[in-house]
C-alpha cells in the first residue's frame, strides 16, 4: 500500500508541475500578443 501511495503522490506532483508549466508557457505566449494588440489599437486611435 505504501508503494502505491508513493507512486500516486509522485504522479500527482508531476501532473501539477506539468499543468503549472503549461500555464506559464501559455502566459509567456499570450502576454506579448495582448500587449502588441493593445499597442496597435492605441496607435491607431491616436
Protein Blocks (a to p, Z undefined) as FASTA:
>chain_A
ZZmmmmmmmmmmmmmmmmmmmmmmmmmmmmmmmmmmmmmmmmmmZZ
